[in-house]
Amino acid sequence: MRMTRFYINALVLLMLAIGTCPLHAAQPPVNVALHGKRFTIGTGDNRLTVLYLRGTPYEMGYAHGKLCAKEVRYLAEQVAPLMMLGMGCSPSRVDAIWKLYEKHLRPDYLEELKGLADGSGVPLRDIERLSAIPDISQWSCSFFAADGKATEHGDLIQIRALDYTTDAGIQKYPALIVYEPNHGVPFVSVGWLGFCGVVTALNADTIAMSEIGDDWDKKTNNFDGRPLTYVMRDAVQFSKTLQEAIHQVRDYPRTLSILYCLSWGKTGQMAALQTSHDKCYVYNSTDLPFPTKPGMVYMSMGMHSDWNAKLGHVLLQDYGHITVPVAEQIMHQLKTGSLHAVVFKPATGDLWVANATAHQMAYDRPFLHFNLFKALSDPFFKQPVPSTTAQKTSLAPTSAR
């Protein structure tokens, strides 16, 4: 009788334990071939991984993790700890900051990170720490957008020069990640395998976006908001016009002093945004606080940096003659874009990207061409997706200003 009672009690405890498991932990099987595709472009020592993702946030994250498990583990378990060490920021401090971010992120993004963890086998906490680092460390960068009389052929051209240390080895696995989410606008993110946030991007409605870290309003810095990588993802995934993209940046919580460049290929419109935790100023070429000419905005290394004069001087010299090769040469000439250097022609879906290696800065490297519209016409994106994979999504960040 005692043994019978023991087994009954054990069975009850087991059932209770199963019953207390979080429901969201059980996910349906993911058909990786249906939701992810990985291949390489380029030749020789100038090769670049391209990753196609489609489906629900969890499906995209899982496919990403399964196809890139080695790279996810490298970025989360080797690069991220070195970056935290370099910033003098302990893992527990990063965890606390991530908890502040979480309150403001769409649940979709959290589901994608969970999928990335499940697919790769990397602990979710390590992936969350990796996701938090860019906003904590920020980037010193340059951007410009030029259109109409500013360019040789009147077409919109935008650059994103990402200046960031390569000491931790983040440059080892660069990638172009093309997303076709169940909800939102398809886009390509210029980044790294294992990273779900956005630092450089172009969407299928021809919105391009660049960014610069700054400290112009440092006194209001507060991590209780959306990190820059998800401010940018909100803007490119959920905007079809320039005004919608500005709204995504301006009208929901932010964290630190960050400068953004947005342009819209369909109209040639552009804007430079000066933001902080509680302020957002939007400039165009008529009211930019630096010398400029019609159809051109730019910023470099910060709102009040001497680099603004350097970049502005070169742009004014090249005014009316700016082309893609000229834009590439400007980054090489000024030595900006150490981690990656990108030129966009948003209207046609074209971009050119150079990535750093262990021994060479991106601005000194050859550029690879990629076209978003051609990518989205790939048969991979035409495959029918079972209706059972449909999932509700949040259409806005969790809180507005």
N, C-alpha and C positions, 0 to 999 in steps of 0.2 A: 504493500500500500504506500509506504514512504517513497519507494522508487517511482511508482506511478505518479504520485503527487509531484515528485521532483521533475519528471518529464513534462507534466502538464504546466507547472510553473515556468519551466524553461521555454516551452512553446509559447506561452502567453508573453513572456518577456521578448522573445524573438519577434512575435507579431507586432508588439508595441514598438520595437525598434524600427521595424520596417515601416510601420505606419507613421513614424516621426521623421522619416527621410524627406527632404524637401522635394515637392512634386516636380519642380523645374529641373531636378537632377536627371530625370529620365527623358532622354531625347530620342526621337525616332532615328533609325539608321540613316546615314547620309550616303548617297551615291556620289562618290567623289568625282567620278568621270563626268557626271551631269552638272556638277557645281564648280569644278575647277579644272584648269588646263595650264600647264607650264611648258615653256619653250625658251629658246635663246635666239637673240638677234645679234648681228655683228660678226666680226671675224677676228682671228688672232687674239691679241691681248686687249682688243676693244670689243668685248662681248658683254651682253646685258640680258639678264633674265626678264622675261615678260610673264606675268601671271594673270590669267583671266578668272574672274569669280562672278557667280550669279546665284540668285536665290534669296532665301531668308538670311537675316544676320547670322544665325547659328550655322546654317549650311555653308555660307561663304567663309566664316571663320574656321569651321571644321576642315573644309577642303584646303584652305590656306595652310593650316597646321599639318595636315596629312601629307600634302605635296612638298612641304618645305620644313619638315621636322628638324633636320640638322641645323638649318639656318635660324629657325626660331630659337632653338636651344642655345646656339652660339650668341645670338643677340641678347637674349634674356638672362642667360646664366654666366656669360663671360664679359660681354661689352657693358651691360647695365651696371654690374658691380664696380667696374673700373670707372665708369662715369660718375657714380655716386661718390666713390672715393675722391675723384678729382674735384667734385663740387664741395666736398667736406660735408656731405649730407648722409646721415645714417639711414639704413633700411627702414627703421621704425619711423623716422621723420617722413620719409617718402610715403610710407603706408598711411600716415596721418593726413598728409596732403591729398593723397588719392581719395580718401574718405570724403574730403571736402568737395573734390571734383565730382564724385559719384552722384551727389545730390542734384547736379545740374545736367547730367548727361542723359541723352535719350536711352531708354532701356534697350533699344536695338544695339547700341554700341557695346553695352555690357554683355549682351547675348553673343555678339560676335567674338569678344574676347574669351568668353567661356568656350565657344566653339574652337577657337584657336588653341586654347589649352587642352581641350579634349582630343583634338586631332593630332597635336604634336606630342602630347604626353608631358608637356612642361607645366609645372605648377602655376595655377592662375595668379597667385600672388606675385610670382616673378614677372609674369606678363603685365600685370598692373603696374609694377614698379617701372618697367621699361616704358610703359605708356605715359607715366607721369613725368619722366625725366626732361623731355624737351621744354616744357613750360617752366620748369624749375631752373634749368640752365640757360634757356633762351639761345638766340643765335645772333651773330653780328653779320649783317648781310646788305645786299643792294637790290634795288629793283627800278625799272622804268617801264612806262607804256607810252607808245608813240603812234600817231595815226594821222591820216590826211596829209597836210603840207609838211609834216615832220618826217615822213618816210618817203623813200624814192618813188614808190609805186602807189602811195596813198593807202596802203593796207595797214591794219593794226598789227603792231609787233610789241611784245612784252617780254621782259627778261625776269629771271629769278636767279640771283647769285647767292648761294647758301655758303656762308663762311662759318666753319665750325671745326674744332680740333679733330684730327684723325688719330690722335694718340691711343684712343681706346679701341680702334679697329672697326668702327661703325661702317666704314667704307667697303668692307670685305664682300658683302652680298647686296649690292644695289639692285633695284628692280623698278620696272614699270608695272603697276598693279591696276588692271582695268576692272572696274566694278559695274555690274548691271544688277542693282538691288531690286527686290520685289517692289519697293516703294522709293520713289525719288528719281533723280536724273542720273543716267550712267556717267561715269567720269574715269579719268586716268590719274592716278596718284604717282608722283615721282618720289620714290622713297627706298625702302629696304625690305627684304623678305623678313616677315615676323613682326612688322610694324603696321598697325591698323589706323593710326591717326594720319593726318595730312599736313605736309609742310609746303608742298608745291603741287598744283593740280590744274586740270582743264576739264570742263564737263561738256556733255554732248549738246548743250544749248549755247556753247561757245563762250562760257564764263571762264576766264583764267584768273588765278590767284597766286600772289607772292606775299612774302612776310619779312619783317625785320624786328629783331629784339631791340628794346630801348629801355631807358630809365627816366624818361622826361617827366613822369608823374610818380616817381618812386615812392613818395610818401603815402600814396593810397594803395600800394600793392597789397593784394589780399587773395589768397588761394581759394577763397570761397566763391567759385565761379567756374566757367568752362575753360579748360586749358586751351591754349592757342591752337593745338592740333585738332581739336574738335570744334572750335569756332570755325576753322577753315573747312572742316568736313561738313558742318552744317551748311556753310555757304555754297559749296560746290555740289553737294548731293540734293539740296532742297531749294535751289534757285534756278529760275528760267530767264530772269532778267537781271540787269545790273541793280535795279532798285530792290529786288527781292534779296539779292546777295548782300547789299548794304544793310537791309533790315535784319538779316540773320546775324550779322556782326554787331550792329548797333543796339538792338532791342532786347538782347538776352544777356544774362550775367557773364562777365569776363573776369580776368584775374589781374594781370600785370600790364605794364606799358608796352604795347606792341603796335607796330606800323604795318598796314596792309595795303596791297595794290590789287585792285579789281578792274578787269576790263571785259567788255562784251563785244564779241566779234560781229554779231549781227548788225550792230549800229555804229561801232567804232568808239563808243563811249568808254570812259575810264574814270577811276577815282582813286585817290590816295587817302587812306584813313589813319588818323592819329588817335589811338585808343589807349585807355587805361582801365582800371577797375571800374571807375564810375564816370568816365568822360569819353566822348567820341566826336571827333571833328572830321568832316568829310570835305576834301578839296578836289577841285578839278584844275585844268590848266589855266583858268582865269583867276584863281585865288590862291594858288600854291604859294607858300611863304618863302620861296626861293626864286631866283631869276629863271624864267622859262619862256616858251613861246607857245602859240596855239597848238593844241593837240598833243601835249606832252606833259606827263607828270613823272616825278622821280624822287627817290630818297636813298640814302646810303649811310649805313653804320649808325643811324640814330637821327632823331629830329634836329638836334643842334650840333651835329658832327661836322668837322671840317671836310669830311668826305662828300658831303652834299655839294660843296663848291667844286670839288674835283670832278665828280660825276657830271654835274651841271655844265662845267666848262667843256668837257668832251662832247656832251650831247648838243650843246649850242653850236659847237664847231661842225658837227655832223648833221645838223638840222637840214632836213630836206633830202638827205642822202642815206638815211638809215635803212638798212636791209638786214636780212638774217646774218650774212657773213660779217657785216659791220657790227651788229650787236654782239656776236661771238668775239670779235676782235676787241671791243670795248672792255669786256670782262677780262680778256687776256692782258690788255694794256694796263688796266688798273689793278690787276691781281686781286679780283674779287670773284668769289665763287670757288672757294677752296674745296668744299665737300661735294657739291654738285653745282653745275652751271646749266641753265635751261633758257632756251628761246622759244616763245610761243608765237604762232600765227593762228589765233583763236578761230577766225572765220572759217578757215579750211580744216581745222582739227589737227594741224601740224605742230609738232614740237621737235626740237633738237636738244639732246642732253649729253653732257660730259660728266663723268664721275671720277672722283679721286681714286688713286691706287695707294699702295703702301709707300710708294716712292715719288709720286707725282700728284700735284694739285689738279683739281678738275679743270681750272681755267687754262691749263697748259695741255690738256688732253684733246684728242679729236672728238667731234660730236657725232652722235648717232641720230638718225632721223626716225620718227615714229608718227603714224597718223591714227588718231582716235576713231575717226569714222570708218576707216578701213578695218580696224580691229573689231568694231561692233558689227561689221558685216560678216565676220567669221562664222562658219556653220555651227561652231560651238554655241554661239548666242542665239541660234535659230532653233535649237532642239526644243521640243515640247517638254514643259515641266509639269509633272503630275499635280493636279489641283490640291492634293493632300499636303503639299509643301507650303501652301499659302499660310501666311502668318500676319497677325495684326502688328502694326507698327505705330510708333509715336510720331505724329506729324510735326511736332515742335519740341524744343528743349523743355525741361520740366518747369521752368519759371521765366517769366518775362519781366522786364524792368517796368 
